[in-house]
Amino acid sequence: MAPEQDATVVKETSAPAAQRPQATIRYVDRPDVAETFADSISGLVFDGQTLRVEFAVTRLDEVKPGAAITGRRYPICRLALPPAAAIDLINRMQQIGVALGQAGVVRAATPAKS
């Protein structure tokens, strides 16, 4: 098992800001956790309490000469996040988007002229 990483301070959100106790949480890696591959997001819903993300994988049917390429998309994983975790995910994805932009991997979309 990998060594524990630096402690992260987490604030509880149920009490007013001045009364919130702080907890020290240590991240403990678990290399035995299974990884799930997905090549698309087939669903994304926020109901006010939970962000639900459904990941999917596409599997192509056997390719036959002269025939259209067909396939199927299967749900592979469903992730449900409370609002605080959803906000953390959004912030981290924005950071990754900025880094990919700086590396030239992605470019910001240009607005359509009207």
C-alpha positions in Angstrom: 0.0 0.0 0.0 1.3 3.5 -0.9 2.2 5.9 2.0 -0.5 8.3 3.2 -0.6 11.6 1.4 -0.7 15.0 3.0 -3.7 15.8 5.3 -6.5 17.8 3.7 -8.7 20.1 5.8 -12.4 19.6 5.3 -15.0 22.0 6.6 -18.5 20.8 7.6 -21.3 22.7 5.9 -24.2 22.2 8.3 -23.3 24.9 10.9 -22.7 28.7 10.3 -19.2 29.5 9.0 -18.0 30.8 12.4 -19.1 27.6 14.2 -17.9 25.0 11.7 -15.4 22.5 13.2 -12.5 21.6 11.0 -11.5 18.0 10.6 -8.2 16.7 9.4 -8.7 14.0 6.8 -5.8 11.9 5.4 -6.1 10.3 1.9 -5.2 6.6 2.0 -4.5 5.1 -1.4 -6.1 1.7 -2.2 -4.3 0.2 -5.2 -6.7 -2.7 -5.2 -9.7 -0.5 -6.2 -10.9 -1.5 -9.7 -10.6 1.0 -12.5 -13.5 1.5 -14.9 -13.0 2.5 -18.5 -15.6 4.7 -20.2 -15.5 6.4 -23.6 -18.6 8.6 -23.1 -21.0 10.2 -20.7 -24.5 9.0 -21.4 -26.3 10.9 -18.7 -25.8 13.9 -16.4 -28.5 15.1 -14.0 -28.5 17.3 -11.0 -31.8 17.1 -9.0 -30.9 19.8 -6.4 -29.4 17.3 -4.0 -27.2 14.9 -6.0 -25.2 15.1 -9.3 -25.7 11.8 -11.1 -23.3 10.9 -13.9 -23.7 7.8 -16.0 -20.6 6.7 -17.9 -20.8 4.4 -20.9 -18.7 2.3 -23.2 -19.2 1.8 -27.0 -18.8 -1.6 -28.5 -18.8 -1.9 -32.3 -20.5 -4.8 -34.1 -18.6 -7.0 -36.5 -17.6 -4.9 -39.5 -18.8 -6.3 -42.8 -17.6 -5.1 -46.2 -20.1 -2.7 -47.8 -22.3 -2.5 -44.7 -22.8 0.5 -42.4 -20.7 0.4 -39.2 -23.0 -0.2 -36.2 -22.5 -0.6 -32.5 -24.0 -0.4 -29.1 -23.4 1.8 -26.1 -23.7 0.2 -22.6 -23.8 1.9 -19.3 -20.7 0.9 -17.4 -20.7 3.0 -14.2 -23.1 5.3 -12.4 -21.6 8.0 -10.1 -23.8 9.9 -7.6 -22.2 13.0 -5.9 -23.5 15.3 -3.2 -23.3 19.0 -4.0 -19.9 19.6 -2.3 -18.3 16.8 -4.3 -20.0 17.9 -7.5 -18.5 21.4 -7.0 -15.1 19.9 -6.3 -15.4 17.8 -9.5 -16.4 20.9 -11.6 -13.5 23.0 -10.2 -11.0 20.3 -10.9 -12.3 19.7 -14.4 -12.0 23.4 -15.0 -8.3 23.3 -13.8 -7.7 20.4 -16.2 -9.4 22.3 -19.0 -7.1 25.3 -18.4 -4.0 23.0 -18.3 -5.0 21.3 -21.6 -5.6 24.7 -23.2 -2.2 25.9 -22.1 -0.6 22.7 -23.5 -2.3 23.3 -26.8 -4.4 20.1 -26.6 -7.7 21.9 -26.7 -8.8 25.3 -27.8 -11.7 27.5 -26.6 -14.7 27.5 -28.9 -15.0 30.7 -30.9 -18.5 32.2 -30.7 -20.6 32.0 -33.9 -21.0 35.2 -35.8 -24.6 36.4 -36.1 
